[in-house]
Every structure is written in C-alpha cells, then in structure tokens.
Amino acid sequence: MTDTVESGSRSRTRRAILDAAVRVFAQRRAASLADVAAEAQVARSTLHRYFPDRAELVQALADDLLTVFERVIREAETDQGPARDALQRLIGGYLELGERIYFLFSEPSFNQPDPDSEVARFFEKLDLVCKPVEVLIARGQREGVIARNMTVDWIMRMLLWMVFIGWDAVEDKALSRLQAQAVVLQTIESGILEPSDNQ
C-alpha cells in the first residue's frame, strides 16, 4: 500500500513538473530549471531528482507530447463520418495542445536537429503518430471537401501553424479560447476546403 501511495505521489510530481515546464518554456524559451521548479511548486532538488538537466526534461516533454498527440488524434475519430466533421473534431482537439505546440515550435534544440539525434527520432515518431491525420486529409480530398491542389504535407503543416497562431492570440488576450477555436475553424474552412456548389 505504501509503495502504491509513493508511486502515485511520484507520478503526480512528475506530471506537475512536465506541465509547469511546458507553460514556462512556452512563455520564456530561455527559462531556467529553477523557473520550472518554482512554477511546479517543488524544490529545485526535487526537480533534479526527476530530470538532472534541461536536456532530459526537454526529452521527457517530447515523449509526453507524442502521447498527448496520439490521444487527441484517437479521440477525434478521424476515420469516422464525413471528412469535414472529422477535421473539425481534430482542430478542436489540437487547440488543447496549443501550449505544447508552441513549445515544439519555439524550443531551440528542435531546430535543424542532427539526423542521428534524439530530436530527429522524435520527429520520425511524430510523423507516425500523425499518420491518421494524413489519411484524413487524403480522404477529404477524395470526397471533394479539401482542396486537391494542396499537398497533404502542406495542409499538415498549416494545421499546426494555425493552432500555434490561435493559441498565441489567446495568450496575447486578443481572443478568448472559444473565439480562437471558431476563428481557426473558419480560417480552415475558407483556406483549404473547396467552395460548395452554391457559392
């Protein structure tokens, strides 16, 4: 029983550190581990027991991002129903990841990684996790609701950037979270979907 309680406590502490790190690094890319510890409300020595240095913490954040991406894509049920509806569900889920996607785009070690590095392997894994989204986009093109003159790769990139921009607008208090979701969806509809026959 004691081991179970201790394991649960360690899991909660680790989760608190990861969540704090995403928030802190998204706001200040050069933030220190001390900043992360303060945000997580743990001692710096506690943080170092879980993550001895920044590189290990960033790697843990990358692994966690893969897990969350996989969950959001699965919950969007991208293979169910019309492609337009599935895409809207996916965008709603992606917006939950705004802070994490912001971290992904702003983390210096993720820029131009060495082909043999852990970061390069992370992007290979991310491509596999996001494969259902590629399938959805291709299906939408076949159904005539997603523009056929854009590549799947371009649309994949654009989706993430739109979420990034939406989250940034919320952070700047230019939009509420609900407004951001509506604006992102409207932009997606206007930007990648073929005009309907009555337009």
Backbone as a chain_set.jsonl record, in Angstrom:
{"seq": "MTDTVESGSRSRTRRAILDAAVRVFAQRRAASLADVAAEAQVARSTLHRYFPDRAELVQALADDLLTVFERVIREAETDQGPARDALQRLIGGYLELGERIYFLFSEPSFNQPDPDSEVARFFEKLDLVCKPVEVLIARGQREGVIARNMTVDWIMRMLLWMVFIGWDAVEDKALSRLQAQAVVLQTIESGILEPSDNQ", "coords": {"N": [[0.841, -1.206, 0.0], [1.924, 1.244, 0.829], [3.942, 1.516, -1.073], [2.373, 1.874, -3.344], [1.109, 4.313, -2.813], [3.357, 5.959, -2.698], [4.286, 5.668, -5.311], [2.14, 6.803, -6.706], [2.327, 9.414, -5.774], [4.833, 10.172, -6.778], [4.274, 10.044, -9.5], [2.377, 12.098, -9.736], [3.935, 14.294, -9.025], [5.874, 14.278, -11.038], [4.186, 14.74, -13.234], [3.294, 17.308, -12.599], [5.657, 18.755, -12.835], [6.246, 18.434, -15.583], [3.999, 19.682, -16.765], [4.325, 22.268, -15.77], [6.771, 22.917, -16.93], [6.148, 23.031, -19.674], [4.446, 25.268, -19.703], [6.205, 27.287, -18.768], [8.426, 27.202, -20.564], [7.103, 27.756, -22.936], [6.441, 30.386, -22.573], [8.869, 31.627, -21.982], [11.587, 30.943, -23.64], [14.208, 30.683, -22.814], [14.09, 30.037, -20.187], [15.036, 28.945, -16.885], [15.833, 25.876, -15.075], [15.283, 26.369, -12.465], [13.232, 28.232, -12.668], [11.236, 26.576, -13.701], [10.917, 24.777, -11.572], [9.922, 26.524, -9.635], [7.469, 27.238, -10.808], [6.228, 24.767, -10.792], [5.987, 24.418, -8.145], [7.791, 22.992, -6.546], [10.784, 21.92, -4.86], [14.012, 22.838, -6.129], [15.878, 20.815, -5.938], [14.215, 18.613, -5.875], [13.146, 18.649, -8.47], [15.502, 18.075, -9.882], [15.929, 15.461, -9.146], [14.125, 14.103, -10.665], [14.636, 15.042, -13.256], [17.706, 15.446, -14.263], [19.012, 17.386, -15.875], [18.453, 20.076, -18.278], [18.25, 19.007, -20.849], [17.308, 16.381, -20.46], [14.824, 16.927, -19.381], [13.584, 18.267, -21.528], [13.544, 16.153, -23.368], [11.772, 14.442, -22.046], [9.484, 16.016, -22.184], [9.086, 15.997, -24.929], [8.516, 13.26, -25.355], [6.166, 13.099, -23.879], [4.577, 14.812, -25.357], [4.206, 13.35, -27.704], [2.594, 11.283, -26.72], [0.306, 12.703, -25.947], [-0.501, 13.868, -28.372], [-1.139, 11.529, -29.763], [-3.346, 10.652, -28.256], [-5.215, 12.767, -28.638], [-5.634, 12.674, -31.414], [-6.679, 10.115, -31.651], [-9.058, 10.384, -30.134], [-10.401, 12.178, -31.735], [-11.425, 10.622, -33.688], [-10.745, 10.257, -36.478], [-11.268, 8.629, -38.624], [-13.943, 8.348, -38.828], [-17.222, 9.139, -40.02], [-18.167, 12.026, -42.116], [-15.446, 13.675, -43.818], [-15.179, 16.436, -43.401], [-16.453, 16.882, -40.904], [-14.855, 15.278, -39.269], [-12.429, 16.613, -39.497], [-13.023, 19.018, -38.226], [-13.444, 18.093, -35.607], [-10.854, 17.268, -35.061], [-9.405, 19.7, -35.143], [-10.517, 21.008, -32.927], [-9.494, 19.351, -30.906], [-6.735, 19.682, -31.331], [-6.402, 22.335, -30.563], [-6.379, 22.137, -27.821], [-3.812, 21.446, -27.446], [-2.316, 23.677, -27.768], [-0.361, 25.081, -26.16], [1.623, 23.148, -25.931], [2.286, 22.755, -28.629], [3.263, 25.251, -29.193], [5.554, 25.205, -27.608], [6.901, 23.182, -29.015], [7.465, 24.453, -31.465], [9.072, 26.547, -30.623], [11.221, 25.631, -29.15], [14.669, 25.705, -28.948], [16.455, 23.517, -29.36], [15.095, 21.908, -31.078], [15.337, 22.871, -33.575], [16.66, 22.37, -36.751], [17.768, 19.651, -36.286], [20.365, 17.212, -35.641], [20.649, 14.472, -37.877], [20.93, 11.977, -36.638], [20.152, 12.341, -34.062], [18.304, 12.382, -30.892], [16.24, 14.177, -31.151], [15.728, 14.201, -33.893], [14.773, 11.602, -34.132], [12.497, 11.9, -32.616], [10.859, 13.469, -34.307], [10.48, 11.654, -36.352], [8.935, 9.759, -35.028], [6.736, 11.366, -34.423], [5.711, 11.81, -36.964], [4.722, 9.246, -37.5], [2.763, 8.991, -35.494], [1.01, 10.945, -36.36], [0.01, 9.934, -38.676], [-2.73, 9.049, -39.088], [-3.935, 11.541, -39.491], [-2.916, 12.392, -41.912], [-4.118, 10.46, -43.509], [-6.786, 11.187, -43.16], [-6.818, 13.746, -44.388], [-6.204, 13.076, -47.035], [-8.452, 11.533, -47.572], [-10.428, 13.486, -47.35], [-9.771, 15.025, -49.556], [-10.398, 13.231, -51.584], [-13.134, 13.094, -51.176], [-13.855, 15.552, -51.98], [-13.965, 17.795, -50.353], [-11.725, 18.911, -49.288], [-9.177, 20.929, -50.531], [-7.737, 19.944, -53.567], [-5.504, 20.866, -54.821], [-3.505, 21.349, -53.048], [-0.779, 19.977, -51.258], [-0.718, 17.084, -49.109], [1.225, 17.239, -47.132], [1.658, 20.027, -46.959], [-0.83, 20.895, -45.967], [-0.885, 19.563, -43.511], [1.226, 20.876, -42.171], [0.183, 23.475, -42.146], [-2.09, 23.189, -40.529], [-0.985, 22.783, -37.949], [0.391, 25.202, -37.632], [-1.743, 26.996, -37.663], [-3.025, 26.331, -35.269], [-0.993, 27.013, -33.506], [-0.916, 29.822, -33.966], [-3.509, 30.485, -33.145], [-3.428, 29.791, -30.41], [-1.448, 31.577, -29.578], [-2.757, 34.006, -29.958], [-4.686, 33.814, -27.987], [-3.035, 33.83, -25.719], [-2.062, 36.418, -25.939], [-4.307, 37.715, -25.294], [-5.908, 38.589, -27.32], [-7.935, 37.106, -28.312], [-10.548, 35.071, -26.932], [-10.439, 31.675, -25.673], [-12.548, 30.189, -26.782], [-13.275, 31.871, -28.896], [-10.941, 31.746, -30.392], [-10.956, 29.079, -31.229], [-13.202, 29.118, -32.909], [-12.378, 30.98, -34.849], [-10.086, 29.773, -35.915], [-11.237, 27.456, -37.001], [-12.939, 28.66, -38.883], [-11.042, 29.855, -40.539], [-9.725, 27.607, -41.491], [-11.815, 26.422, -42.915], [-12.193, 28.336, -44.91], [-9.746, 28.344, -46.074], [-8.702, 25.78, -46.898], [-10.728, 24.179, -47.788], [-12.761, 23.133, -50.511], [-14.82, 25.405, -52.351], [-18.366, 25.306, -51.863], [-21.061, 24.161, -54.029], [-23.071, 26.08, -54.121], [-21.9, 28.507, -53.774]], "CA": [[0.0, 0.0, 0.0], [2.821, 2.391, 0.908], [4.598, 1.638, -2.374], [1.386, 2.411, -4.285], [0.943, 5.734, -2.488], [4.581, 6.64, -3.094], [4.31, 5.679, -6.768], [1.165, 7.799, -7.141], [2.864, 10.735, -5.448], [5.905, 10.437, -7.746], [3.633, 10.284, -10.783], [1.77, 13.432, -9.693], [5.019, 15.283, -9.017], [6.443, 14.294, -12.389], [3.201, 15.395, -14.096], [3.293, 18.737, -12.263], [6.88, 19.337, -13.402], [6.096, 18.492, -17.039], [3.012, 20.721, -17.102], [4.945, 23.565, -15.473], [7.83, 23.166, -17.918], [5.51, 23.463, -20.922], [3.991, 26.657, -19.517], [7.344, 28.195, -18.614], [9.214, 27.256, -21.796], [6.294, 28.399, -23.966], [6.463, 31.825, -22.318], [10.258, 32.109, -21.987], [12.34, 29.782, -24.136], [15.486, 30.586, -22.109], [13.816, 29.874, -18.753], [15.923, 28.014, -16.196], [15.171, 24.815, -14.321], [14.773, 26.993, -11.242], [11.935, 28.806, -13.035], [10.3, 25.456, -13.819], [10.66, 24.287, -10.215], [9.048, 27.498, -8.967], [6.135, 27.119, -11.401], [5.67, 23.477, -10.354], [5.902, 24.483, -6.681], [8.636, 21.956, -5.944], [12.16, 22.364, -4.648], [14.868, 22.577, -7.286], [16.488, 19.493, -5.735], [13.199, 17.631, -6.269], [13.121, 18.613, -9.932], [16.715, 17.416, -10.372], [15.818, 14.012, -8.941], [13.355, 13.581, -11.801], [15.269, 15.459, -14.508], [19.001, 16.002, -13.851], [19.39, 18.578, -16.636], [17.422, 20.583, -19.186], [18.112, 18.106, -21.987], [16.443, 15.264, -20.075], [13.469, 17.462, -19.222], [13.061, 18.508, -22.872], [13.242, 14.853, -23.941], [10.539, 13.965, -21.409], [8.391, 16.81, -22.747], [8.862, 15.497, -26.283], [7.837, 11.97, -25.225], [4.818, 13.383, -23.405], [3.862, 15.422, -26.476], [3.803, 12.256, -28.585], [1.481, 10.586, -26.072], [-0.886, 13.552, -25.983], [-0.906, 13.93, -29.773], [-1.788, 10.259, -30.096], [-4.661, 10.629, -27.609], [-6.106, 13.736, -29.279], [-5.985, 12.158, -32.742], [-7.571, 8.963, -31.443], [-10.36, 10.86, -29.665], [-11.071, 12.888, -32.831], [-12.028, 9.598, -34.552], [-10.551, 10.817, -37.811], [-11.743, 7.718, -39.671], [-15.388, 8.217, -38.691], [-18.091, 10.2, -40.527], [-17.657, 12.859, -43.21], [-14.119, 14.239, -43.573], [-15.324, 17.801, -42.867], [-16.756, 16.781, -39.473], [-13.677, 14.724, -38.599], [-11.426, 17.676, -39.453], [-13.427, 19.958, -37.187], [-13.14, 17.464, -34.315], [-9.406, 17.272, -34.894], [-8.97, 21.06, -34.821], [-10.887, 21.243, -31.534], [-8.518, 18.647, -30.07], [-5.422, 20.306, -31.497], [-6.332, 23.578, -29.799], [-5.994, 21.78, -26.458], [-2.367, 21.255, -27.442], [-1.686, 24.927, -28.173], [0.843, 25.369, -25.388], [2.637, 22.155, -26.28], [2.734, 23.03, -29.988], [4.083, 26.463, -29.061], [6.848, 24.713, -27.122], [7.523, 22.438, -30.098], [7.977, 25.378, -32.461], [9.999, 27.537, -30.075], [12.349, 25.002, -28.47], [15.861, 25.839, -29.806], [17.095, 22.238, -29.693], [14.298, 21.235, -32.102], [15.605, 23.496, -34.864], [17.723, 21.756, -37.535], [18.416, 18.621, -35.486], [21.261, 16.239, -36.274], [19.831, 13.334, -38.341], [21.053, 10.83, -35.741], [19.869, 12.774, -32.695], [17.012, 12.035, -30.298], [15.239, 15.103, -31.686], [15.351, 13.697, -35.218], [13.936, 10.415, -33.916], [11.205, 12.394, -32.154], [10.057, 13.882, -35.455], [10.089, 10.43, -37.053], [7.814, 9.188, -34.257], [5.591, 12.263, -34.584], [5.143, 11.521, -38.285], [3.946, 8.011, -37.393], [1.59, 9.275, -34.671], [0.095, 11.799, -37.123], [-0.378, 9.264, -39.921], [-4.179, 9.101, -39.312], [-4.32, 12.861, -39.989], [-2.614, 12.352, -43.339], [-5.162, 9.647, -44.136], [-7.999, 12.015, -43.154], [-6.69, 14.796, -45.397], [-6.327, 12.429, -48.344], [-9.86, 11.142, -47.725], [-11.163, 14.718, -47.609], [-9.536, 15.411, -50.949], [-11.182, 12.334, -52.442], [-14.543, 13.435, -51.002], [-14.092, 16.853, -52.597], [-14.163, 18.871, -49.379], [-10.419, 19.51, -49.03], [-8.606, 21.337, -51.818], [-6.854, 18.939, -54.152], [-4.292, 21.477, -55.367], [-2.54, 21.488, -51.961], [-0.262, 18.676, -50.848], [-1.053, 16.664, -47.749], [2.273, 17.777, -46.249], [1.398, 21.452, -46.744], [-2.005, 21.043, -45.109], [-0.461, 19.136, -42.173], [1.996, 21.977, -41.588], [-0.7, 24.615, -41.942], [-2.953, 22.923, -39.378], [-0.235, 23.039, -36.72], [0.66, 26.629, -37.522], [-2.983, 27.67, -37.296], [-3.212, 26.121, -33.828], [0.036, 27.851, -32.891], [-1.357, 31.217, -34.045], [-4.686, 30.623, -32.297], [-3.017, 29.793, -29.001], [-0.716, 32.818, -29.345], [-3.751, 35.075, -29.836], [-5.284, 33.678, -26.653], [-2.024, 34.283, -24.761], [-1.994, 37.882, -26.046], [-5.632, 38.208, -24.932], [-6.583, 39.118, -28.493], [-9.117, 36.266, -28.466], [-10.79, 34.075, -25.895], [-10.171, 30.339, -26.198], [-13.668, 29.818, -27.659], [-13.158, 32.668, -30.113], [-9.812, 31.219, -31.167], [-11.388, 27.853, -31.892], [-14.108, 29.486, -34.007], [-11.615, 31.656, -35.9], [-9.243, 28.769, -36.572], [-12.109, 26.628, -37.834], [-13.384, 29.459, -40.03], [-9.895, 30.018, -41.436], [-9.526, 26.315, -42.145], [-12.897, 26.252, -43.892], [-12.0, 29.243, -46.035], [-8.422, 28.214, -46.661], [-8.332, 24.512, -47.519], [-11.895, 23.446, -48.279], [-13.279, 23.577, -51.793], [-16.099, 26.121, -52.257], [-19.519, 24.474, -52.154], [-21.664, 24.473, -55.333], [-23.966, 27.243, -54.074], [-21.159, 29.731, -53.512]], "C": [[0.875, 1.255, 0.0], [3.509, 2.624, -0.425], [3.658, 2.249, -3.408], [1.196, 3.898, -4.078], [2.157, 6.514, -2.953], [4.67, 6.749, -4.614], [3.345, 6.721, -7.322], [1.659, 9.206, -6.904], [3.959, 11.128, -6.44], [5.316, 10.769, -9.119], [3.028, 11.686, -10.836], [2.84, 14.519, -9.736], [5.637, 15.412, -10.404], [5.504, 15.02, -13.354], [3.198, 16.904, -13.849], [4.515, 19.424, -12.865], [6.755, 19.472, -14.912], [5.132, 19.59, -17.451], [3.594, 22.118, -16.87], [5.996, 23.914, -16.519], [7.251, 23.639, -19.243], [5.091, 24.925, -20.813], [5.172, 27.623, -19.519], [8.124, 28.331, -19.913], [8.43, 27.903, -22.936], [6.327, 29.918, -23.817], [7.868, 32.405, -22.433], [11.164, 30.951, -22.39], [13.675, 29.604, -23.409], [15.297, 30.395, -20.597], [14.722, 28.797, -18.152], [15.132, 26.9, -15.524], [14.627, 25.351, -13.002], [13.403, 27.625, -11.491], [10.867, 27.718, -13.114], [9.925, 24.927, -12.438], [9.71, 25.217, -9.477], [7.621, 27.392, -9.488], [5.446, 25.84, -10.933], [5.478, 23.414, -8.844], [6.592, 23.282, -6.025], [10.02, 22.547, -5.748], [12.989, 22.044, -5.884], [15.526, 21.199, -7.163], [15.508, 18.379, -6.121], [13.145, 17.507, -7.785], [14.327, 17.85, -10.467], [16.691, 15.916, -10.128], [15.056, 13.367, -10.103], [14.071, 13.841, -13.128], [16.585, 16.161, -14.168], [19.425, 17.262, -14.612], [18.275, 18.946, -17.612], [17.172, 19.623, -20.344], [17.183, 16.938, -21.659], [14.999, 15.72, -19.896], [12.831, 17.701, -20.59], [12.702, 17.183, -23.55], [11.958, 14.27, -23.36], [9.328, 14.722, -21.938], [8.052, 16.34, -24.159], [8.109, 14.169, -26.249], [6.382, 12.165, -24.802], [3.968, 13.972, -24.527], [3.379, 14.354, -27.448], [2.581, 11.539, -28.024], [0.195, 11.39, -26.184], [-1.402, 13.707, -27.413], [-1.682, 12.675, -30.152], [-3.188, 10.192, -29.504], [-5.649, 11.55, -28.325], [-6.556, 13.24, -30.653], [-6.943, 10.981, -32.623], [-8.969, 9.422, -31.047], [-11.114, 11.616, -30.753], [-11.746, 11.921, -33.805], [-11.963, 10.035, -36.017], [-11.021, 9.903, -38.94], [-13.257, 7.558, -39.668], [-16.113, 9.411, -39.306], [-17.466, 10.982, -41.665], [-16.316, 13.491, -42.832], [-14.201, 15.635, -42.964], [-15.564, 17.759, -41.355], [-15.55, 16.269, -38.699], [-12.586, 15.783, -38.466], [-11.762, 18.69, -38.369], [-13.167, 19.382, -35.798], [-11.642, 17.509, -34.031], [-8.897, 18.65, -34.494], [-9.31, 21.395, -33.372], [-9.91, 20.573, -30.579], [-7.147, 19.285, -30.146], [-5.3, 21.581, -30.663], [-6.026, 23.317, -28.324], [-4.478, 21.68, -26.32], [-1.606, 22.547, -27.724], [-0.374, 25.213, -27.482], [1.972, 24.416, -25.757], [3.174, 22.381, -27.695], [3.606, 24.279, -30.011], [5.481, 26.075, -28.609], [7.607, 24.011, -28.254], [8.154, 23.371, -31.115], [9.085, 26.283, -31.921], [11.231, 26.934, -29.408], [13.589, 25.017, -29.367], [16.46, 24.505, -30.233], [16.321, 21.47, -30.759], [14.542, 21.824, -33.493], [16.829, 22.858, -35.517], [18.476, 20.689, -36.731], [19.366, 17.767, -36.303], [20.44, 15.018, -36.675], [19.856, 12.126, -37.414], [20.687, 11.157, -34.292], [18.516, 12.267, -32.208], [15.906, 12.922, -30.857], [14.772, 14.639, -33.068], [14.456, 12.472, -35.089], [12.559, 10.806, -33.405], [10.313, 12.756, -33.333], [9.641, 12.683, -36.302], [8.891, 9.78, -36.356], [6.562, 10.042, -34.41], [4.917, 12.028, -35.929], [4.267, 10.267, -38.234], [2.659, 8.239, -36.605], [0.545, 10.041, -35.477], [-0.359, 11.169, -38.439], [-1.9, 9.262, -40.139], [-4.665, 10.458, -39.835], [-4.035, 12.948, -41.488], [-3.696, 11.581, -44.095], [-6.467, 10.444, -44.227], [-7.944, 13.068, -44.257], [-6.85, 14.214, -46.796], [-7.772, 12.007, -48.609], [-10.712, 12.375, -48.043], [-10.979, 15.213, -49.029], [-10.332, 14.527, -51.907], [-12.666, 12.664, -52.373], [-14.874, 14.808, -51.58], [-14.319, 17.981, -51.624], [-12.848, 19.537, -48.994], [-9.75, 19.745, -50.382], [-7.586, 20.321, -52.315], [-5.547, 19.536, -54.674], [-3.26, 21.793, -54.292], [-2.063, 20.1, -51.561], [-0.692, 18.365, -49.421], [-0.044, 17.241, -46.766], [2.025, 19.245, -45.941], [0.233, 21.652, -45.773], [-1.672, 20.626, -43.676], [0.288, 20.263, -41.464], [1.091, 23.155, -41.232], [-1.605, 24.423, -40.732], [-2.236, 23.246, -38.072], [0.056, 24.522, -36.54], [-0.593, 27.402, -37.145], [-3.278, 27.518, -35.813], [-2.228, 26.98, -33.054], [-0.416, 29.305, -32.831], [-2.575, 31.444, -33.149], [-4.331, 30.677, -30.832], [-2.292, 31.095, -28.656], [-1.678, 33.988, -29.169], [-4.437, 35.029, -28.481], [-4.317, 34.186, -25.596], [-1.907, 35.805, -24.744], [-3.311, 38.55, -25.671], [-6.32, 38.926, -26.097], [-7.876, 38.361, -28.76], [-9.299, 35.429, -27.215], [-10.516, 32.704, -26.503], [-11.288, 29.891, -27.151], [-13.623, 30.588, -28.973], [-12.045, 32.13, -31.008], [-10.214, 29.953, -31.912], [-12.272, 28.176, -33.089], [-13.335, 30.11, -35.169], [-10.728, 30.672, -36.649], [-10.085, 27.897, -37.494], [-12.581, 27.387, -39.07], [-12.252, 29.628, -41.042], [-9.605, 28.73, -42.185], [-10.572, 26.128, -43.241], [-12.651, 27.116, -45.124], [-10.71, 28.96, -46.78], [-8.134, 26.918, -47.366], [-9.523, 23.73, -48.067], [-12.371, 24.02, -49.605], [-14.589, 24.343, -51.589], [-17.249, 25.175, -52.592], [-20.185, 24.967, -53.445], [-22.509, 25.737, -55.317], [-23.239, 28.539, -53.788], [-20.718, 30.378, -54.823]], "O": [[0.608, 2.209, -0.731], [3.652, 3.763, -0.869], [4.082, 3.044, -4.247], [1.13, 4.663, -5.04], [2.026, 7.594, -3.529], [5.075, 7.782, -5.147], [3.665, 7.434, -8.273], [1.442, 10.095, -7.727], [4.012, 12.273, -6.891], [5.801, 11.664, -9.812], [3.146, 12.382, -11.845], [2.672, 15.54, -10.403], [5.889, 16.517, -10.883], [5.949, 15.811, -14.186], [3.107, 17.687, -14.794], [4.418, 20.55, -13.352], [7.115, 20.508, -15.471], [5.41, 20.346, -18.382], [3.384, 23.031, -17.669], [6.101, 25.065, -16.943], [7.797, 24.546, -19.87], [5.346, 25.722, -21.716], [5.14, 28.653, -20.192], [8.452, 29.443, -20.326], [9.024, 28.532, -23.812], [6.251, 30.648, -24.805], [8.051, 33.524, -22.915], [11.47, 30.082, -21.573], [14.22, 28.501, -23.385], [16.238, 30.574, -19.823], [15.121, 27.855, -18.837], [13.907, 26.974, -15.417], [13.63, 24.848, -12.483], [12.52, 27.564, -10.636], [9.74, 27.907, -12.656], [8.754, 24.661, -12.167], [8.804, 24.764, -8.778], [6.669, 27.447, -8.71], [4.236, 25.824, -10.706], [4.878, 22.472, -8.326], [6.07, 22.655, -5.103], [10.386, 23.539, -6.38], [12.698, 21.087, -6.602], [15.709, 20.502, -8.161], [15.915, 17.333, -6.628], [13.103, 16.401, -8.324], [14.194, 17.063, -11.404], [17.369, 15.169, -10.835], [15.319, 12.222, -10.469], [14.108, 12.98, -14.007], [16.583, 17.343, -13.823], [20.12, 18.113, -14.057], [17.288, 18.224, -17.753], [16.033, 19.44, -20.773], [16.361, 16.549, -22.488], [14.064, 14.988, -20.22], [11.662, 17.371, -20.791], [11.679, 17.092, -24.229], [11.154, 13.679, -24.08], [8.262, 14.136, -22.121], [6.884, 16.29, -24.542], [7.172, 13.968, -27.022], [5.483, 11.487, -25.299], [2.78, 13.669, -24.636], [2.263, 14.441, -27.961], [1.645, 11.224, -28.76], [-0.869, 10.845, -26.477], [-2.612, 13.681, -27.64], [-2.74, 12.746, -30.778], [-4.119, 9.73, -30.164], [-6.787, 11.16, -28.587], [-7.727, 13.372, -31.01], [-7.897, 10.861, -33.392], [-9.959, 8.906, -31.565], [-12.342, 11.693, -30.707], [-12.541, 12.339, -34.646], [-12.983, 10.164, -36.694], [-11.158, 10.345, -40.081], [-13.801, 6.738, -40.408], [-15.685, 10.554, -39.143], [-16.375, 10.655, -42.13], [-16.079, 13.805, -41.665], [-13.39, 15.985, -42.107], [-14.945, 18.518, -40.609], [-15.251, 16.757, -37.609], [-11.899, 15.848, -37.446], [-10.869, 19.167, -37.669], [-12.719, 20.101, -34.905], [-11.22, 17.758, -32.902], [-8.052, 18.765, -33.606], [-8.499, 21.992, -32.665], [-9.538, 21.154, -29.56], [-6.467, 19.415, -29.129], [-4.235, 21.878, -30.122], [-5.471, 24.183, -27.648], [-3.931, 21.81, -25.225], [-0.388, 22.523, -27.901], [0.617, 25.549, -28.131], [3.127, 24.822, -25.88], [4.37, 22.22, -27.94], [4.577, 24.351, -30.764], [6.475, 26.554, -29.155], [8.807, 24.222, -28.428], [9.263, 23.113, -31.583], [9.942, 26.734, -32.68], [12.191, 27.653, -29.128], [13.575, 24.408, -30.437], [16.928, 24.379, -31.365], [16.826, 20.483, -31.294], [14.006, 21.321, -34.48], [17.903, 22.806, -34.918], [19.683, 20.809, -36.519], [19.194, 17.615, -37.513], [19.608, 14.563, -35.889], [18.912, 11.336, -37.399], [20.892, 10.335, -33.399], [17.694, 11.789, -32.99], [14.77, 12.477, -31.019], [13.581, 14.678, -33.377], [13.496, 12.317, -35.843], [11.567, 10.144, -33.71], [9.139, 12.389, -33.358], [8.568, 12.693, -36.904], [7.958, 9.312, -37.008], [5.455, 9.513, -34.515], [3.689, 12.046, -36.022], [3.2, 10.225, -38.847], [1.596, 7.75, -36.986], [-0.655, 9.826, -35.31], [-1.044, 11.817, -39.229], [-2.339, 9.456, -41.273], [-5.675, 10.531, -40.534], [-4.826, 13.515, -42.242], [-4.132, 11.989, -45.172], [-7.167, 10.387, -45.238], [-8.921, 13.258, -44.982], [-7.543, 14.783, -47.639], [-8.258, 12.112, -49.735], [-11.601, 12.323, -48.893], [-11.904, 15.752, -49.635], [-10.871, 15.001, -52.907], [-13.382, 12.539, -53.366], [-16.044, 15.184, -51.66], [-14.819, 19.035, -52.018], [-12.861, 20.629, -48.425], [-9.756, 18.878, -51.256], [-6.694, 19.898, -51.579], [-4.592, 18.806, -54.939], [-2.248, 22.433, -54.578], [-2.85, 19.154, -51.528], [-0.989, 19.264, -48.634], [-0.42, 17.685, -45.681], [2.164, 19.67, -44.794], [0.306, 22.483, -44.868], [-2.126, 21.264, -42.727], [0.017, 20.565, -40.301], [1.214, 23.752, -40.163], [-1.862, 25.371, -39.99], [-2.798, 23.899, -37.193], [-0.022, 25.042, -35.428], [-0.515, 28.368, -36.385], [-3.728, 28.465, -35.167], [-2.591, 27.605, -32.057], [-0.319, 29.95, -31.787], [-2.669, 32.468, -32.472], [-4.858, 31.504, -30.088], [-2.492, 31.654, -27.578], [-1.45, 34.862, -28.332], [-4.735, 36.068, -27.892], [-4.723, 34.895, -24.675], [-1.685, 36.412, -23.697], [-3.437, 39.773, -25.716], [-7.2, 39.762, -25.891], [-8.806, 38.902, -29.359], [-8.334, 35.113, -26.52], [-10.374, 32.585, -27.72], [-11.019, 29.292, -28.193], [-13.899, 30.031, -30.035], [-12.192, 32.067, -32.228], [-9.863, 29.77, -33.077], [-12.119, 27.585, -34.158], [-13.602, 29.808, -36.332], [-10.629, 30.727, -37.875], [-9.696, 27.628, -38.63], [-12.62, 26.834, -40.169], [-12.473, 29.555, -42.251], [-9.278, 28.753, -43.372], [-10.248, 25.725, -44.358], [-12.876, 26.675, -46.251], [-10.577, 29.285, -47.96], [-7.394, 26.916, -48.349], [-9.337, 22.719, -48.743], [-12.384, 25.236, -49.8], [-15.389, 23.965, -50.734], [-17.132, 24.343, -53.492], [-19.899, 26.074, -53.903], [-22.662, 26.4, -56.342], [-23.878, 29.57, -53.579], [-20.075, 31.427, -54.808]]}, "num_chains": 1, "name": "protein.A"}
